[in-house]
Structure formats: structure tokens, C-alpha cells
Amino acid sequence: MQRLKLILMVVVFCLVCVFPAQSASPRHERATTDLPDDITGYQVHVMYVLPSDGVDEELDINGAIATSVGAFQNWLANQTGGQKLRMDTFEGALDITFWQLSTDEAVLASQGAFIRDAIEAELKSSGFNNPEKLYAVYYGGNAMDTCGGGAWPPTLVGSVAAMYLKGTYTDPTVPPCASNPLARDENTPGYIDFAMLHEILHTLGIVPECAPHQTRSGHSSDDPSDLMYAGDEPWQPSILDIGRDDYYGHGKPDCLDLAKSVFMDPTAPDAVIPPGWLASEETGLPPAPMTYNTGLCSVDTRTPTTLIFSNVSTQPVDLYWVDYNCGEVYYSTLQPATTVSQSTFVGHPWRVRDSVTAELLVETVAVSTHLYTITIQ
Ligand SMILES: [Zn+2]
């Protein structure tokens, strides 16, 4: 669970926080569907999403979101020497879909940190479920005590990275998320733009558990200026993977490297899909190396939930619950091409092992009350 605490070093004063004229050439027509893709394969699709009762600020058509994406893309290319995210475009311009959810702002905000899961579930059921797309959502509604969230595969596999533009904090000393404007030009990313990139990277599996400075579920501990930093100091992002040893260009073949993600452009010849994602039959790309935290134990949350395990491999696999003392308890065997719906509790880890060799294939922790499927390949 990637909750991004809003820590402001500089309070931005504005009387009326409107978005001024943008430098990016805006698309003038609003799209409520994913328009035909300029490129095939894995790509990031940008959306402007409102709750059912949200106020439409037209960020998708006034250039505001396009400028924000341009700002973090330019920064990323600058840091990497040219590599950036593969974005979904239509006729050369960023393809931004506008979508109004059927759920209202208060109900969504009541989900707390699970608002990302709720938005993802509703977008998926509305057809935004392309298995080769990551959805970068600029959400124009409130969220409680968070300005953004992402998945973190393989622990939490998900397709949505989101910024909650009107998030608010119960602590009155923390300014609301809306006190941070989107970037006004493509050369000056600010808090929201950096944070969107941060959440997209989480959703791609960054920072992996195998990274030497990985801390706090997918962050880096090195320095507050690292894009993926989390810690007790205020976050001041300006550098991608300080020391290049944790998540970009580290060259270690057994640990996830953003430079070799299929979501990067140019794409490396040995690129991999994010860990835990289902490999596309068309591309035949191998999954990224999986990493495991073998020190996990169950936490007694008493919040019931369900995990769905789908065995699409050709071998039988065994399902184990990891108990409160970190011991494995055998539950069942899944034959090839079978799926099981397993009741569990939030905070409980599960492991899948090869029935014959006992090799660890998947480890996952139930992190929310929303259904999700773990696919064993
Ligand atoms: Zn984070």
C-alpha cells in the first residue's frame, strides 16, 4: 500500500487555485473512450476521473494534465539519458480519457487508503481493463489522508496509479493536496507531477524488495531527493535512483530494473513485464524476476477478504497460508487450469509452491477487502 504523505516544504499561496493557460497544445474534444492507439504493446493510458458528484475542471481538455505528464516525462528522460514511459497517444497527442464514476465523492473517500482499489475496480468494470495498459488517473475528488496511491507488484498487482487532486488530511496542520498545482510548463515538474510518476513506478513494481535500500513497501531509504524516497524527512524529489543501485540501471539480472520494463521507451531488447502481471501471449515476454519477503507473518486484522488463485501453468501447485508464527500451513492443491476462491483476512500472507519441487512460485499478502486474482504462470 503506497500512501504518499503530503509533506510540504513550501506552502504555495494562491487565492483561487485555478489552472492557468498551459503551454502544451490541448486536444479540444473530450474523449470518454480509449481512442485508437498510435503504438501497440504496453503503455500508460492517462485518465481524468471524477466521482459522480465531482466538479469538472476540464483538466483533460484544457492542457493541464498533458502539461503535467509532459513535465514528468521530460524530467525522466533527462535523468535516464532519453528513456521515458511509453504513453498512449492518439494521432500524436496524449490520449486522455474523461470518466465520471457512478460512486460519489464521500463514499469513495470513506475507503481511506483503499480508494485506489475502489477506483480501479470501477474503471475495470467500465472497460478500462486492457491487460497491456497501466492507467494513470488524475482523480478530481477527495481522499482521506493521502494525495496518491499505486499498486506494488508482486505484493499488490494492480493497473491503476492515482493522484487524488482534492485529498485532505485529518491533521489540520497538513495542507490539502489541492494546495499543489499541476505543472505550469513542461520543464518544471512540481509535487503532483513527481508524485504521479512515483505512483506509476510503484505500480510497475518499483522499488523491488531485492533493492539494497528498499524500505516501507516499495520506497528507497537513501536520500529525500530520490523520486522513490520515503522516510522521516520531507520528500524533495530531484533524482532518479541515487547511486543507481536500487531500481534504475543497476544491471543486476535477478532484481527488477525500470530500465528493462516493457513500459519504457525505448524498450530494452530483454524487457520484462511487471512482476505478477500476466504475460501477453502475443509478445511472449517473460515475467520480471519475482522477489520475496520470506520473513512475513500473518497480522491479526480480523478483516475478512478473499483471494482468487488461478493456476494457468501446466503443473499442480500447493497453496499455503503463512500463520501468525510465520509457519506455512497447507491448504489445498490446485490442478493446472483451475481457480480457487480462498477466504482469508487482510494482512495474511499466502504462498504458492510447485507441488513436486516445493519451489516458491508466488507470495502475496491480502492487502484490501477488494477481490483480486493471483495468477500462477
Ligand atoms: Zn510511495
Residues whose N, C-alpha, C, O or C-beta is under 5 A from the ligand:
A	BS01	ZN	Q2 R3 L4
